[in-house]
Amino acid sequence: MPPLSALLSVVLIPFIVLNILAIKRQDINDIKVQEGLSIKTMVIDHLITIIYTVAFLAEGVGLVTITSTQLVLIAIAYILVFSLEGLGIYSSKLVTQQ
């Protein structure tokens, strides 16, 4: 694992701590609280994935030639996955409102 990923991951510690504190402060049995915590956890997970991708790309730049087309394809893949998860969240909220 590239050391850069560990260094960049430190930035996420305050967000993780805030999420843990929110769990302790709020009524975990409330469906809205569960949804909010789930979304926050998912955002942190996505940020970790982005950090790992950036770190591995930065580490591999000297080893492999990465074309702009490949970078665009990676960006499109991320946008597609994140959009689908956003659609899932939206659908979940619609279902819980009924």
Helices and strands as residue ranges (DSSP letters): H 3-9, G 10-12, H 13-25, H 31-60, H 68-97
